[in-house]
Amino acid sequence: MIKLRPLQRVQARIGPVLGWLPERLQRRLAGPPVVVDGATLAPDMQMLLKALIARGGIMDESPGKLRKRQAIGAIVAAGAPVAVAATRDLEVDGLRARHYANAPGAPLVVFLHGGGFVFGDLETHDRLCRMLCKHAGVHVLAIEYRLAPEFPFPAGVEDADRAWRWARVHASELGADPERIAIAGDSAGGNLAAGVAQTFASTSDAPVGQLLIYPAVDYEGAYPSKELFAEGFFLTRAASAWFREQYVETAGVHDPSDVRLRPSAATALANQPPAIVVTAGFDPLRDEGEAYAAALARHGSSVVVRRFAGLIHGFANMTGISRSANEAVVEIAGMLRMLVANRPAVAAPALQLLTS
């Protein structure tokens, strides 16, 4: 069990207070507005960035030290507990997992966490899973897949597929509706979730929907957002390259057309599940996520893109210390509720872009 040092305990108390200050006070603390590409960075995000930058980059740490630091960060950022009906840790085909229970017969969402394929676990994404469970009215099955560099590509892909097959067979045992199972993930987990949707799309095990939160779907592609937000907005160019080195280069993989690495490279996207693609306005992954959503729509899928214009990459893990992040995740959960209720967010195959 990780114990916080005195300063970290203070940060855990102060963070939620600052995150819920009136916006005008946050603006005074954050400094002059940051405006890029026509969008203004939310003041609580601006304050958080100052703290994150002060912590330093990730490339000077080993994967083990990074995981420990992220675990501490998750505790510091947790905020007030989010209550759900029940939780239970279990094993899913050899993988650690956690079931967040809802009402009997409610839909099930299989969730794959982010973390650059290097860090992330049941604890770092516990609050996010609780919020999805509570506000979307669903059971959530969170999966701990194997991490790089100890287990590089395609370990994460294999684990995601195994977990999905397990959920399809055992949903009723979890008290969920076996006919309404969706796949979801954030960042690296969004990559894996998109892969699951592609793999099972034309089978009897196809997800009823997919929720991709700032997904990493095109590590090779050149997009304006990768240049606009290469430095100073949490997920830097150097960090992205480091994550790729751990996950891809360690495996000796160099095929940019491999859809298991790069879902955007898929040329056959027919029959994909209805999708909600969430992006952040100040995220280098913004444009690749929206380009992937457009590709899904071109191939006939119902897609909603929700861009939170003032937020940064990783905001879904900042809900305990950021009002704007908390409100965004509540909204995402509401969209997910509609998706798994077999009422797609759009009535016909189309692409709908929502921003704020």
Wavefront OBJ file of the C-alpha trace (Angstrom):
o trace
v 0.000 0.000 0.000
v 1.364 3.415 -1.007
v 1.721 5.980 1.775
v 1.741 9.683 1.044
v 4.505 11.901 2.365
v 3.452 14.989 4.393
v 3.676 17.339 1.385
v 1.635 14.945 -0.735
v -1.029 14.787 1.950
v -1.211 18.581 1.915
v -1.516 18.564 -1.877
v -4.335 16.028 -1.635
v -6.226 18.435 0.620
v -5.479 21.632 -1.302
v -6.037 20.317 -4.837
v -9.807 19.838 -4.618
v -10.196 23.255 -2.947
v -8.376 25.052 -5.757
v -10.193 23.015 -8.373
v -13.583 24.206 -7.159
v -12.822 27.864 -6.572
v -14.948 30.341 -8.527
v -13.590 30.698 -12.046
v -12.684 34.357 -11.570
v -10.426 33.421 -8.637
v -8.921 30.553 -10.585
v -8.138 32.964 -13.389
v -6.307 35.296 -11.007
v -4.245 32.378 -9.710
v -3.615 30.893 -13.148
v -2.417 34.096 -14.799
v -3.172 35.532 -18.245
v -5.386 33.360 -20.453
v -3.694 30.854 -22.735
v -5.283 30.920 -26.189
v -4.254 28.486 -28.927
v -6.062 27.635 -32.154
v -9.012 29.798 -31.150
v -9.607 28.051 -27.815
v -8.917 29.262 -24.287
v -7.366 26.914 -21.770
v -9.616 26.447 -18.725
v -8.093 28.230 -15.707
v -8.138 25.130 -13.510
v -6.290 23.255 -16.276
v -3.780 26.093 -16.386
v -3.148 25.791 -12.660
v -2.806 22.019 -12.922
v -0.305 22.342 -15.745
v 1.908 24.502 -13.556
v 1.954 21.755 -10.938
v 2.518 18.987 -13.490
v 5.377 20.831 -15.161
v 6.967 21.416 -11.754
v 7.038 17.637 -11.234
v 9.304 17.237 -14.260
v 9.244 14.946 -17.264
v 8.890 11.192 -17.371
v 11.915 10.289 -19.486
v 14.300 10.549 -16.524
v 12.508 7.757 -14.697
v 12.346 4.014 -15.065
v 8.926 2.533 -15.872
v 8.732 1.248 -12.286
v 9.344 4.679 -10.778
v 6.885 6.241 -13.214
v 4.186 3.777 -12.167
v 4.752 4.589 -8.520
v 4.597 8.325 -9.197
v 1.391 7.965 -11.185
v -0.147 5.857 -8.423
v 0.654 8.619 -5.914
v -0.735 11.203 -8.303
v -3.990 9.274 -8.544
v -4.335 9.325 -4.751
v -3.570 13.041 -4.580
v -6.105 13.791 -7.326
v -8.821 11.457 -6.047
v -10.985 14.023 -4.269
v -14.180 12.982 -2.530
v -15.170 9.306 -2.879
v -17.671 8.406 -5.605
v -20.101 5.812 -4.256
v -21.397 2.923 -6.384
v -23.567 -0.047 -5.465
v -20.601 -2.376 -4.930
v -17.121 -3.187 -6.157
v -15.319 -6.501 -6.373
v -11.830 -7.395 -7.526
v -11.649 -10.552 -9.609
v -9.588 -12.377 -12.201
v -10.549 -12.249 -15.870
v -8.767 -14.976 -17.812
v -5.589 -14.419 -15.811
v -5.870 -10.611 -15.706
v -6.632 -8.477 -12.658
v -9.996 -6.788 -12.983
v -12.538 -4.839 -10.947
v -16.308 -4.966 -11.259
v -18.264 -1.811 -10.427
v -21.814 -3.008 -9.926
v -25.038 -1.292 -10.897
v -28.654 -2.431 -10.994
v -29.341 -5.989 -12.130
v -29.794 -6.093 -15.881
v -28.015 -2.804 -16.524
v -25.615 -2.659 -19.489
v -21.944 -3.565 -19.080
v -18.971 -1.451 -20.155
v -15.551 -3.101 -20.441
v -13.000 -0.390 -19.659
v -9.338 -0.335 -20.713
v -7.177 2.235 -18.927
v -4.713 4.680 -20.432
v -1.086 5.302 -19.520
v 0.947 5.073 -22.705
v 0.897 1.247 -22.468
v 3.515 1.693 -19.699
v 1.569 2.627 -16.564
v -2.002 2.624 -15.332
v -3.941 0.078 -13.307
v -7.161 -0.449 -11.416
v -6.281 2.268 -8.910
v -5.228 5.055 -11.276
v -8.597 4.858 -13.044
v -10.781 3.905 -10.107
v -12.497 7.284 -9.811
v -13.199 7.487 -13.548
v -14.727 4.010 -13.553
v -16.844 4.888 -10.539
v -18.132 8.007 -12.281
v -19.027 6.087 -15.431
v -20.786 3.441 -13.342
v -22.780 6.003 -11.364
v -23.651 8.571 -14.022
v -24.078 6.241 -17.012
v -26.126 3.698 -15.070
v -23.903 0.792 -16.119
v -21.819 -2.009 -14.737
v -18.139 -1.367 -15.408
v -15.532 -4.091 -15.760
v -12.077 -2.486 -15.559
v -9.166 -4.534 -16.889
v -5.476 -4.475 -15.942
v -3.640 -5.537 -19.077
v 0.084 -6.289 -19.259
v 2.369 -3.264 -19.591
v 5.463 -2.391 -21.597
v 8.394 -2.552 -21.709
v 8.203 -5.850 -19.813
v 5.307 -6.873 -22.078
v 5.474 -4.848 -25.297
v 3.147 -4.989 -28.273
v 1.053 -7.050 -28.901
v 0.540 -8.051 -25.245
v -1.976 -5.272 -24.556
v -3.944 -6.132 -27.696
v -4.080 -9.802 -26.785
v -5.223 -9.013 -23.248
v -7.940 -6.634 -24.463
v -9.329 -9.299 -26.794
v -9.202 -11.924 -24.021
v -11.008 -9.644 -21.621
v -13.689 -8.854 -24.194
v -14.337 -12.531 -24.909
v -14.559 -13.224 -21.160
v -17.063 -10.404 -20.671
v -19.255 -11.683 -23.480
v -19.471 -15.080 -21.795
v -19.738 -13.968 -18.157
v -21.792 -10.752 -18.290
v -24.836 -12.416 -16.752
v -22.748 -13.623 -13.815
v -21.879 -9.980 -13.126
v -25.578 -9.111 -13.082
v -25.367 -7.249 -16.395
v -27.393 -7.491 -19.587
v -25.419 -9.826 -21.906
v -26.993 -8.182 -24.947
v -25.771 -4.688 -24.087
v -22.008 -4.698 -23.667
v -19.867 -1.780 -24.816
v -16.124 -1.238 -25.005
v -14.394 1.885 -23.670
v -10.945 3.249 -22.966
v -8.898 6.393 -22.588
v -5.679 7.279 -24.458
v -3.724 4.016 -24.849
v -6.851 2.245 -23.634
v -8.749 4.034 -26.392
v -6.349 2.478 -28.868
v -7.087 -0.969 -27.444
v -10.832 -0.316 -27.313
v -10.872 0.751 -30.966
v -8.988 -2.451 -31.762
v -11.561 -4.580 -29.955
v -14.354 -2.839 -31.862
v -12.583 -3.515 -35.168
v -11.783 -7.142 -34.378
v -15.292 -8.115 -33.307
v -17.371 -5.690 -35.406
v -18.723 -8.242 -37.878
v -19.188 -11.062 -35.380
v -21.904 -12.073 -32.950
v -19.671 -10.650 -30.188
v -19.678 -7.087 -31.553
v -19.906 -4.312 -28.936
v -23.157 -2.333 -28.884
v -21.031 0.808 -28.798
v -17.555 2.203 -28.249
v -16.421 5.099 -26.089
v -12.980 6.385 -27.064
v -11.615 9.097 -24.754
v -8.771 11.039 -26.418
v -7.674 7.802 -28.121
v -4.133 7.224 -29.396
v -5.077 5.793 -32.785
v -2.387 7.079 -35.168
v 1.140 7.172 -33.801
v 2.577 7.664 -37.302
v 0.291 10.402 -38.597
v 1.193 14.093 -38.879
v -1.519 16.365 -37.490
v -1.593 20.085 -36.629
v -2.443 19.376 -32.991
v 0.775 17.375 -32.571
v 2.714 20.519 -33.413
v 0.472 23.016 -31.624
v 0.663 21.166 -28.308
v 4.050 19.478 -28.562
v 5.302 21.247 -25.431
v 3.750 22.612 -22.276
v 0.407 20.782 -22.277
v 1.166 17.638 -20.254
v 1.532 15.064 -23.047
v 4.651 16.331 -24.792
v 6.259 15.211 -28.043
v 9.153 13.723 -26.068
v 6.798 11.805 -23.764
v 4.870 10.370 -26.720
v 8.129 9.218 -28.301
v 9.227 7.625 -25.016
v 5.960 5.723 -24.693
v 6.280 4.512 -28.264
v 9.818 3.328 -27.590
v 8.672 1.268 -24.592
v 5.670 -0.292 -26.330
v 6.679 -0.559 -29.977
v 10.432 -0.352 -30.384
v 11.050 -2.848 -27.566
v 8.952 -5.326 -29.519
v 10.946 -4.709 -32.707
v 7.801 -3.671 -34.556
v 8.078 -1.131 -37.350
v 5.037 -1.771 -39.553
v 3.020 1.478 -39.718
v 0.146 -0.325 -41.435
v -0.492 -2.763 -38.562
v -4.013 -1.855 -37.434
v -3.400 -3.474 -34.035
v -0.924 -0.655 -33.386
v -2.587 1.993 -35.488
v -6.386 1.587 -35.736
v -6.539 4.561 -38.101
v -4.668 2.479 -40.723
v -7.682 0.187 -41.150
v -9.205 0.320 -44.618
v -12.192 -1.902 -43.828
v -14.266 -0.045 -41.250
v -17.737 -1.200 -42.246
v -20.167 -2.313 -39.530
v -18.287 -0.579 -36.722
v -20.290 -0.040 -33.512
v -21.772 3.405 -32.868
v -19.037 5.552 -31.374
v -18.503 8.441 -29.018
v -15.065 9.956 -29.567
v -13.991 12.429 -26.895
v -11.166 14.881 -27.530
v -9.544 17.748 -25.638
v -8.832 21.084 -27.268
v -5.273 21.342 -25.882
v -4.238 17.750 -26.593
v -1.698 16.652 -29.233
v -3.955 13.618 -29.857
v -6.971 15.837 -30.630
v -6.779 15.752 -34.412
v -6.008 12.052 -34.822
v -9.011 11.147 -32.671
v -11.293 13.380 -34.711
v -9.825 12.079 -37.986
v -10.556 8.518 -36.859
v -14.123 9.501 -36.007
v -14.509 10.978 -39.490
v -13.215 7.736 -41.007
v -15.773 5.725 -39.035
v -18.543 8.013 -40.263
v -17.402 7.729 -43.886
v -17.794 3.975 -43.583
v -21.332 4.231 -42.251
v -21.000 4.309 -38.470
v -22.942 6.632 -36.203
v -20.362 8.856 -34.516
v -20.427 11.769 -32.121
v -17.235 13.708 -31.479
v -17.267 15.699 -28.263
v -14.385 18.152 -28.071
v -13.868 19.792 -24.676
v -12.138 22.866 -26.025
v -10.501 24.118 -22.814
v -9.154 20.824 -21.473
v -5.884 18.863 -21.772
v -4.945 15.245 -22.326
v -5.660 13.127 -19.269
v -8.466 15.315 -17.912
v -10.639 12.273 -17.168
v -8.193 11.412 -14.369
v -8.351 14.928 -12.909
v -11.981 14.984 -11.806
v -11.143 15.109 -8.105
v -9.186 18.351 -8.474
v -10.851 20.053 -11.429
v -14.432 21.225 -11.750
v -14.172 21.453 -15.538
v -12.833 17.895 -15.782
v -15.514 16.610 -13.412
v -18.287 18.258 -15.425
v -16.832 16.850 -18.636
v -16.813 13.272 -17.328
v -20.384 13.587 -16.048
v -21.390 14.700 -19.547
v -19.456 11.845 -21.141
v -21.241 9.403 -18.842
v -24.587 10.844 -19.927
v -23.694 10.255 -23.564
v -22.588 6.727 -22.712
v -25.931 6.088 -20.998
v -27.719 6.878 -24.254
v -25.308 4.798 -26.314
v -25.716 1.576 -24.336
v -29.468 2.043 -24.083
v -29.486 1.114 -27.789
v -30.348 4.694 -28.637
v -27.312 5.887 -30.617
v -26.322 9.483 -30.030
v -27.110 10.184 -33.673
v -30.119 8.757 -35.448
v -28.363 7.767 -38.683
v -24.815 7.191 -39.873
v -23.264 10.641 -39.542
v -20.529 12.598 -37.869
v -21.577 15.153 -35.298
v -19.004 17.476 -33.723
v -19.882 19.038 -30.384
v -17.564 21.582 -28.774
v -17.549 23.863 -25.762
l 1 2 3 4 5 6 7 8 9 10 11 12 13 14 15 16 17 18 19 20 21 22 23 24 25 26 27 28 29 30 31 32 33 34 35 36 37 38 39 40 41 42 43 44 45 46 47 48 49 50 51 52 53 54 55 56 57 58 59 60 61 62 63 64 65 66 67 68 69 70 71 72 73 74 75 76 77 78 79 80 81 82 83 84 85 86 87 88 89 90 91 92 93 94 95 96 97 98 99 100 101 102 103 104 105 106 107 108 109 110 111 112 113 114 115 116 117 118 119 120 121 122 123 124 125 126 127 128 129 130 131 132 133 134 135 136 137 138 139 140 141 142 143 144 145 146 147 148 149 150 151 152 153 154 155 156 157 158 159 160 161 162 163 164 165 166 167 168 169 170 171 172 173 174 175 176 177 178 179 180 181 182 183 184 185 186 187 188 189 190 191 192 193 194 195 196 197 198 199 200 201 202 203 204 205 206 207 208 209 210 211 212 213 214 215 216 217 218 219 220 221 222 223 224 225 226 227 228 229 230 231 232 233 234 235 236 237 238 239 240 241 242 243 244 245 246 247 248 249 250 251 252 253 254 255 256 257 258 259 260 261 262 263 264 265 266 267 268 269 270 271 272 273 274 275 276 277 278 279 280 281 282 283 284 285 286 287 288 289 290 291 292 293 294 295 296 297 298 299 300 301 302 303 304 305 306 307 308 309 310 311 312 313 314 315 316 317 318 319 320 321 322 323 324 325 326 327 328 329 330 331 332 333 334 335 336 337 338 339 340 341 342 343 344 345 346 347 348 349 350 351 352 353 354 355 356
